[in-house]
Amino acid sequence: MKKKIYVAGAGGMLGQAFYRIFKDDYEIKCTDKDVNENWLGFLDFRDFKNYKKDVEAFKPDYLFHLGAYTDLEFCELNADDTYLTNMTSVENAVYIANELDIPLLYISTAGIFDGKKDFYDDWDEPNPLGHYARSKYMGERFVRENARRFIICRAGWMMGGGPEKDKKFVNKLIKQLKSGKRDLYIVNDKDGTPTYTVDFAKNVKLLLEKEYWGLYNMVCGGETSRIGVALELIKILGLEGQVTCHEVDSNYFQNTYFAPRPPSERLKNKKLELRNLNIMQDWKVALREYIRDYYADLIMSEVQQPLKEEIIIT
């Protein structure tokens, strides 16, 4: 008999990857307040009573708590809603998992660090800069201090889900390129580590099946920057010579992207490496795989046609 996983907050890019990777080997129930797939049921995990009732009725062997607000500007302008969604709901998940005596998965972020170091390993002390980062770190701390068995995985710059679910940097670039823009203004003062959602889900599955509970950095291999990701994407799409990347600093976008962001969000998967369980691909390999799997229509398509409009991306 297959073990059962309840996945809360599964309507986004990460939830899609977890459904894809876990559905064949586990019986899973996926829920979200945004029911945008036929495999999703409705649940607002901020509602403790209904969250508890739905999980208990399914009788899972594991509880995965995935969802969160990740738009930093929204979080800065809506602090109470951010803490309710990103922190209080995590308390709900811990209470439920402990009562059922099952392991809990929580997703944290490289954004909890202040960026004063070039790289951060699993044991570096976080220092969150804004409401998003602080809410995620408070969730992480509550899980670490109160859950009986848990896996916490810190992700970097997420990519995955394709055009319908990817609200992050890669899809922002692709949307603008598809619209015909050929001048890119991209920040050159933000470093990080891309994280392909499919690879992330595969590595979580490996940890779960080995029962190595604890906190892990989990990002793709290599190191890069926003400008580095943009240049690699242009190369993959065959647009070298057609698209110009103009490097700017973050002040260029201060009116649009006003939430504090650390200059470096680069993580090292040190604990995964020590346990010989790091199966995360190099970010360039993962990016190419992502484009192949979700944006195959862009290769040798209308994107290849040179146009002259401007794009602004941060």
Phi, psi and omega per residue, in radians:
M1 nan 2.336 -3.126
K2 -1.217 2.495 3.005
K3 -1.267 2.780 -3.013
K4 -2.006 2.421 3.121
I5 -2.200 2.245 2.990
Y6 -1.717 2.150 -3.094
V7 -1.990 1.922 -3.123
A8 -1.716 2.401 -3.110
G9 1.288 0.805 -3.005
A10 -1.752 0.233 -3.040
G11 -1.446 -0.094 -3.074
G12 -1.800 -2.848 -3.066
M13 -1.091 -0.654 -3.123
L14 -1.287 -0.706 3.110
G15 -1.052 -0.682 3.106
Q16 -1.066 -0.733 3.135
A17 -1.154 -0.727 3.130
F18 -1.135 -0.699 3.089
Y19 -1.065 -0.793 -3.122
R20 -1.071 -0.731 -3.021
I21 -1.464 -0.540 -3.019
F22 -1.746 -0.325 -2.927
K23 -1.131 -0.490 -3.095
D24 -1.405 -0.487 -3.040
D25 -1.827 -0.179 -3.113
Y26 -2.357 2.714 2.917
E27 -1.531 2.069 -3.034
I28 -2.177 2.566 3.007
K29 -2.124 2.114 -3.095
C30 -1.949 2.344 3.133
T31 -2.354 2.788 3.087
D32 -2.898 2.788 3.046
K33 -1.358 -0.283 3.035
D34 -1.892 1.730 -3.096
V35 -1.498 1.621 -3.046
N36 -2.001 0.162 3.085
E37 -2.424 2.696 3.126
N38 -1.277 -0.197 3.087
W39 -1.678 0.125 3.122
L40 -1.805 2.478 2.943
G41 -1.931 2.876 -3.102
F42 -1.490 2.305 2.929
L43 -2.801 2.296 2.954
D44 -1.734 1.814 -3.013
F45 -1.233 -0.061 3.019
R46 -1.312 -0.297 3.101
D47 -1.547 1.685 -3.004
F48 -1.025 -0.765 -3.079
K49 -1.044 -0.842 -3.123
N50 -1.272 -0.613 3.074
Y51 -1.030 -0.899 -3.128
K52 -1.069 -0.783 -3.107
K53 -1.083 -0.759 -3.082
D54 -1.223 -0.711 3.134
V55 -1.176 -0.792 -3.120
E56 -1.084 -0.634 -3.140
A57 -1.158 -0.547 -3.130
F58 -1.391 -0.448 3.137
K59 0.978 1.030 -3.073
P60 -1.384 2.845 3.001
D61 -1.573 -0.348 3.128
Y62 -2.499 2.618 3.027
L63 -2.086 2.116 3.075
F64 -1.837 2.118 3.107
H65 -1.906 1.774 -2.987
L66 -1.778 -0.650 -2.885
G67 -1.248 2.660 3.071
A68 -2.993 2.734 2.915
Y69 -1.328 2.242 -3.100
T70 -2.131 -0.002 3.074
D71 -1.413 1.894 -3.002
L72 -1.099 -0.646 3.139
E73 -1.187 -0.746 3.071
F74 -1.010 -0.770 -3.121
C75 -1.105 -0.681 3.118
E76 -1.139 -0.584 -3.097
L77 -1.547 -0.245 -3.058
N78 -2.345 1.133 -3.008
A79 -1.095 -0.796 -3.088
D80 -1.099 -0.781 3.118
D81 -1.108 -0.627 3.125
T82 -1.119 -0.827 -3.128
Y83 -1.205 -0.593 3.083
L84 -1.105 -0.749 -3.079
T85 -1.402 -0.747 -3.004
N86 -1.607 -0.282 -3.079
M87 -2.198 -0.946 -3.103
T88 -1.075 -0.672 3.121
S89 -1.142 -0.505 3.085
V90 -1.197 -0.667 3.022
E91 -1.021 -0.738 3.081
N92 -0.967 -0.819 -3.103
A93 -1.096 -0.711 3.131
V94 -1.111 -0.786 3.128
Y95 -1.039 -0.757 -3.107
I96 -1.173 -0.816 -3.132
A97 -1.089 -0.717 3.131
N98 -1.147 -0.717 -3.134
E99 -1.129 -0.640 3.117
L100 -1.503 -0.125 -3.110
D101 0.985 0.881 3.109
I102 -2.193 2.703 3.112
P103 -1.203 2.612 3.139
L104 -2.044 2.350 2.990
L105 -1.822 2.248 3.084
Y106 -2.210 2.436 -3.128
I107 -1.798 2.072 3.067
S108 -1.854 -2.942 -2.971
T109 -2.562 2.649 3.029
A110 -1.140 -0.316 -3.109
G111 -1.189 -0.096 3.140
I112 -1.362 -0.119 3.123
F113 -1.669 2.775 -3.068
D114 -1.551 -0.111 3.065
G115 1.400 0.196 3.141
K116 -1.346 -0.332 3.032
K117 -1.761 2.754 3.094
D118 -1.278 -0.654 -3.116
F119 -2.389 2.687 3.096
Y120 -2.258 2.276 3.040
D121 -1.694 -3.050 -3.028
D122 -1.143 -0.358 -3.031
W123 -1.822 -0.040 3.108
D124 -1.169 2.586 -3.071
E125 -1.494 2.127 3.135
P126 -1.182 2.713 3.034
N127 -2.590 1.445 -3.016
P128 -1.166 2.545 -3.036
L129 -1.744 -0.519 -3.068
G130 -2.352 -3.078 -3.073
H131 -1.127 -0.679 3.104
Y132 -1.051 -0.941 -3.089
A133 -1.087 -0.725 -3.118
R134 -1.143 -0.731 -3.141
S135 -1.126 -0.689 3.128
K136 -1.199 -0.684 3.127
Y137 -1.191 -0.685 3.098
M138 -1.112 -0.643 3.042
G139 -1.099 -0.778 3.112
E140 -1.030 -0.816 -3.124
R141 -1.095 -0.711 -3.124
F142 -1.117 -0.709 3.096
V143 -1.102 -0.828 -3.104
R144 -1.067 -0.643 -3.024
E145 -1.556 -0.307 -2.985
N146 -2.224 -0.472 -3.123
A147 -1.287 2.481 -3.122
R148 -1.283 -0.793 3.057
R149 -2.359 2.316 -3.073
F150 -2.693 2.743 2.867
I151 -2.170 2.174 3.008
I152 -1.959 2.196 3.127
C153 -2.109 2.156 3.100
R154 -1.611 2.091 3.123
A155 -1.702 2.802 3.062
G156 -1.771 -2.401 3.115
W157 -1.260 1.865 -3.041
M158 -1.255 2.457 2.956
M159 -2.458 2.384 -3.111
G160 2.684 2.968 3.046
G161 1.586 -0.302 3.126
G162 1.331 -3.018 -2.993
P163 -1.088 -0.441 -3.090
E164 -1.444 -0.479 -3.004
K165 -2.090 -0.327 -3.112
D166 -1.396 1.912 3.113
K167 -1.823 0.178 -3.009
K168 -1.753 -2.903 -2.924
F169 -1.020 -0.829 -3.056
V170 -1.085 -0.818 -3.117
N171 -1.232 -0.530 3.040
K172 -1.060 -0.753 3.085
L173 -1.091 -0.821 -3.075
I174 -1.108 -0.734 3.125
K175 -1.025 -0.711 -3.132
Q176 -1.253 -0.678 3.103
L177 -1.129 -0.702 3.115
K178 -1.113 -0.527 3.141
S179 -1.373 -0.120 3.063
G180 1.852 0.008 -3.133
K181 -1.207 2.459 -3.095
R182 -2.282 -0.003 3.003
D183 -2.017 2.052 -3.086
L184 -1.863 2.217 3.033
Y185 -1.859 1.922 -2.964
I186 -2.298 2.426 -3.076
V187 -1.176 2.523 3.134
N188 -1.982 0.209 -3.083
D189 -2.104 0.426 3.104
K190 -2.267 2.056 3.134
D191 -1.894 2.616 -3.139
G192 -2.942 -3.007 3.141
T193 -2.273 1.925 3.091
P194 -1.032 2.669 -3.129
T195 -2.414 1.934 3.137
Y196 -1.394 2.186 -3.022
T197 -1.035 -0.632 -3.122
V198 -1.175 -0.788 3.077
D199 -1.074 -0.708 3.141
F200 -1.035 -0.839 -3.139
A201 -1.100 -0.683 3.118
K202 -1.103 -0.708 -3.110
N203 -1.274 -0.606 3.027
V204 -1.067 -0.759 3.134
K205 -1.033 -0.717 3.119
L206 -1.120 -0.780 3.109
L207 -1.078 -0.766 -3.115
L208 -1.056 -0.779 -3.076
E209 -1.292 -0.428 3.038
K210 -1.472 -0.217 -3.095
E211 1.009 0.745 3.036
Y212 -1.643 1.513 -3.110
W213 -1.278 2.756 3.082
G214 2.324 -2.873 -3.070
L215 -1.831 2.305 -3.114
Y216 -2.442 2.319 2.825
N217 -1.229 2.430 -3.078
M218 -2.566 1.533 -3.104
V219 -2.318 2.878 3.086
C220 -1.161 2.803 3.126
G221 -1.313 2.845 3.136
G222 1.566 3.118 3.123
E223 -2.433 2.588 -3.101
T224 -2.819 -2.917 -3.113
S225 -2.514 3.057 3.082
R226 -1.046 -0.762 -3.126
I227 -1.168 -0.603 3.110
G228 -1.129 -0.713 3.104
V229 -1.114 -0.761 -3.130
A230 -1.071 -0.779 -3.131
L231 -1.121 -0.690 3.129
E232 -1.194 -0.673 3.103
L233 -1.099 -0.762 3.104
I234 -1.034 -0.713 3.112
K235 -1.105 -0.809 -3.122
I236 -1.066 -0.683 -3.113
L237 -1.403 -0.032 3.121
G238 1.240 0.562 -3.084
L239 -1.890 0.236 3.080
E240 -1.060 2.334 -3.089
G241 1.568 -0.249 3.123
Q242 -1.857 -0.433 -3.097
V243 -2.045 2.367 3.119
T244 -1.927 2.227 3.076
C245 -1.725 2.056 3.085
H246 -1.728 2.082 -3.111
E247 -1.438 2.291 3.093
V248 -2.372 2.855 3.039
D249 -1.628 3.031 -3.008
S250 -1.124 -0.406 3.112
N251 -1.073 -0.407 3.140
Y252 -1.056 -0.489 -3.086
F253 -2.002 0.351 -2.962
Q254 -1.099 -0.462 3.135
N255 -1.322 -0.557 -3.129
T256 -1.556 -0.796 -3.100
Y257 -1.958 1.363 -3.001
F258 -1.632 -0.203 3.135
A259 -1.209 2.510 -3.133
P260 -1.148 2.356 3.108
R261 -2.296 2.369 3.124
P262 -1.195 2.558 3.108
P263 -1.158 -0.484 3.093
S264 -2.289 2.254 3.027
E265 -2.145 0.533 -3.102
R266 -1.377 2.212 3.118
L267 -1.955 2.685 2.989
K268 -2.022 2.331 -3.138
N269 -1.473 1.019 -2.989
K270 -1.140 -0.785 -3.116
K271 -1.164 -0.690 3.075
L272 -1.066 -0.708 3.141
E273 -1.150 -0.727 -3.127
L274 -1.126 -0.554 3.105
R275 -1.559 0.033 -3.099
N276 0.989 0.730 -3.121
L277 -2.185 0.310 -3.137
N278 -1.531 1.785 3.137
I279 -1.929 0.279 3.107
M280 -1.251 2.285 -3.137
Q281 -1.311 2.845 2.961
D282 -1.041 2.508 -3.023
W283 -1.087 -0.562 3.129
K284 -1.202 -0.690 3.082
V285 -1.131 -0.771 -3.128
A286 -1.131 -0.707 3.124
L287 -1.100 -0.753 3.118
R288 -1.100 -0.710 3.110
E289 -1.133 -0.727 3.123
Y290 -1.049 -0.823 -3.137
I291 -1.128 -0.715 3.132
R292 -1.088 -0.734 -3.040
D293 -1.396 -0.541 -3.006
Y294 -2.032 -0.304 -3.069
Y295 -2.322 0.611 -3.090
A296 -1.025 -0.482 -3.120
D297 -1.191 -0.280 -3.116
L298 -1.421 -0.394 -3.131
I299 -1.271 2.153 -3.107
M300 0.967 0.784 3.131
S301 -2.075 -2.782 -3.141
E302 -1.101 -0.345 3.087
V303 -1.059 -0.458 -3.111
Q304 -1.252 -0.274 -3.070
Q305 -1.359 2.157 -3.067
P306 -1.241 2.185 3.015
L307 -2.205 3.045 -2.915
K308 -2.135 0.203 -3.097
E309 -1.381 2.939 -3.034
E310 -1.774 2.562 3.061
I311 -2.153 2.473 3.040
I312 -2.169 2.139 -3.099
I313 -2.435 2.461 2.994
T314 -2.235 nan nan
